[in-house]
């Protein structure tokens, strides 16, 4: 298997995706940073010493989704791997869920990772090359929480997708999945007060929520770990063990 040198990172404008892109750039890899926020991507590229390119794309759009892997290959010359971090979480009780909310979650949380995986796998197969894919799921795929059904269902599907692709694409492409618990990002902070954040932290045996860089570190590990495929790595500070 060849070394992972060029990586597509989705959701790279903020949160876990941004931390992952920054970590991979710092390690000397080339990164195609994908997000809707072109200004945030430009700032990332400007600080990358020429190791990153920006791909502004709305992954919920099929037309935009189809262009991502070809644009990354054109910009970087080749692509070895994908870290799929882009996602949406709009929690509602079951009675308040409508078709639009369902389709919005499926488009970004499931369809985008699946078709990006397909397009990368096709590229690697055409070049008879090896590679790696890391998908971001959630502990909500493993532990029931009221009001999270649509989000949790898409993240459960991501776990199943990663395991199925690990078998289908072996031995050339390794596919793994990370299930983070609560991580200190805008997605966690925005709907919560400081008191609510303290209460959330107290639920974790380690006494705090995670950081985006801790998840990025795990993503980098899975890109490099040549014996890891079909792996579900739970990073939740002991939350699901409590």
Residue pairs with C-beta under 8 A, 6 or more apart in sequence:
1 130
1 226
2 80
2 129
2 130
3 80
4 29
4 80
4 81
4 131
4 132
4 223
4 224
5 29
5 30
5 78
5 80
6 29
6 30
6 31
6 32
6 72
6 76
6 77
6 78
6 79
6 80
6 81
7 24
7 29
7 30
7 31
7 32
7 79
7 80
7 81
7 82
7 83
7 223
8 31
8 32
8 34
8 55
8 68
8 69
8 72
8 79
8 81
8 82
8 83
8 116
8 120
9 17
9 20
9 21
9 24
9 31
9 32
9 33
9 34
9 82
9 83
9 85
10 17
10 34
10 35
10 59
10 68
10 82
10 83
10 84
10 85
10 86
10 112
10 113
10 116
11 17
11 18
11 34
11 35
11 84
11 85
11 86
11 87
11 136
12 18
12 20
12 21
12 31
12 33
12 34
12 35
12 41
12 44
12 85
13 33
13 35
13 36
13 37
13 40
13 41
13 44
14 35
14 37
14 40
14 185
14 186
15 85
15 183
15 185
15 186
15 187
15 212
16 85
16 136
16 180
16 183
16 185
16 212
16 215
16 216
17 35
17 83
17 85
17 86
18 40
18 44
18 212
19 211
19 212
19 213
19 215
19 216
20 83
20 85
20 212
20 215
20 216
20 219
20 220
21 31
21 33
21 44
21 52
22 44
22 216
23 213
23 216
23 217
23 219
23 220
24 31
24 83
24 220
24 223
25 31
25 48
25 49
25 51
25 52
27 220
28 51
29 51
30 51
30 52
30 53
30 76
31 48
31 51
31 52
31 53
32 52
32 53
32 55
32 68
32 71
32 72
32 75
32 76
32 79
33 41
33 44
33 45
33 52
33 53
33 54
33 55
34 55
34 56
34 57
34 59
34 68
34 72
34 86
35 41
35 56
35 57
35 86
36 56
36 57
36 58
37 56
38 54
38 56
41 54
41 55
41 56
42 54
44 52
44 54
45 52
45 53
45 54
53 72
53 75
53 76
55 68
55 71
55 72
55 75
57 64
57 65
57 67
57 68
57 71
58 64
59 65
59 68
59 86
59 107
59 108
59 112
59 116
60 104
60 107
60 108
60 112
62 111
65 111
65 112
65 115
65 116
66 115
66 119
68 116
68 119
69 79
69 116
69 119
69 120
69 123
70 119
72 79
73 79
73 123
78 127
79 120
79 123
79 131
80 124
80 129
80 130
80 131
80 132
81 120
81 131
81 132
81 133
81 134
81 223
82 116
82 117
82 120
82 131
82 132
82 133
82 134
83 133
83 134
83 136
83 219
83 223
84 112
84 113
84 116
84 117
84 133
84 134
84 135
84 136
85 136
85 219
86 108
86 112
87 108
87 109
87 136
88 104
88 105
88 108
88 109
88 151
89 148
89 151
89 187
90 101
90 104
90 105
90 150
90 151
91 147
91 148
91 151
92 101
92 147
92 150
93 146
93 147
94 149
97 149
97 150
101 150
102 150
105 150
105 151
105 153
105 154
106 154
109 151
109 154
109 155
109 157
109 158
110 154
110 157
110 158
110 161
113 135
113 158
113 161
114 161
117 133
117 135
117 161
117 165
117 175
120 131
120 133
120 173
121 131
121 165
121 169
121 173
124 130
124 131
124 172
124 173
125 172
129 172
130 171
130 172
130 173
130 174
131 172
131 173
131 174
132 173
132 174
132 175
132 176
132 222
132 223
133 162
133 165
133 169
133 173
133 174
133 175
133 176
134 175
134 176
134 177
134 178
134 219
134 222
134 223
135 158
135 161
135 162
135 175
135 176
135 177
135 178
136 158
136 177
136 178
136 180
136 215
136 219
137 155
137 156
137 158
137 159
137 162
137 177
137 178
137 179
137 180
137 232
138 151
138 152
138 155
138 179
138 180
138 181
139 179
139 180
139 181
139 234
139 236
139 239
139 240
140 148
140 151
140 152
140 155
141 152
141 155
141 156
141 158
141 159
141 179
142 159
142 179
142 234
142 240
143 239
143 240
144 152
145 152
155 179
158 177
159 177
159 179
159 232
162 175
162 176
162 177
162 230
162 232
163 175
163 177
163 230
163 232
165 173
165 175
166 174
166 175
166 176
166 229
166 230
166 231
167 230
169 175
170 229
174 222
174 225
174 226
174 228
174 229
175 229
175 230
176 222
176 225
176 228
176 229
176 230
176 231
176 232
176 233
177 231
177 232
177 233
178 215
178 218
178 219
178 222
178 232
178 233
178 235
179 232
179 233
179 234
179 235
179 236
180 210
180 215
180 235
180 236
181 204
181 209
181 210
181 234
181 235
181 236
181 237
181 239
181 240
182 188
182 200
182 201
182 204
182 209
182 210
182 236
182 237
182 239
183 209
183 210
183 211
183 212
183 214
183 215
184 209
184 210
184 211
184 212
185 212
188 197
188 200
188 209
189 197
192 200
197 209
200 209
201 207
201 208
201 209
203 239
203 242
204 236
204 237
204 238
204 239
204 242
205 237
205 238
205 239
205 241
205 242
206 237
206 238
207 237
208 237
209 237
210 235
210 236
210 237
214 235
215 235
218 233
218 235
221 228
222 228
222 231
222 233
225 231
234 240
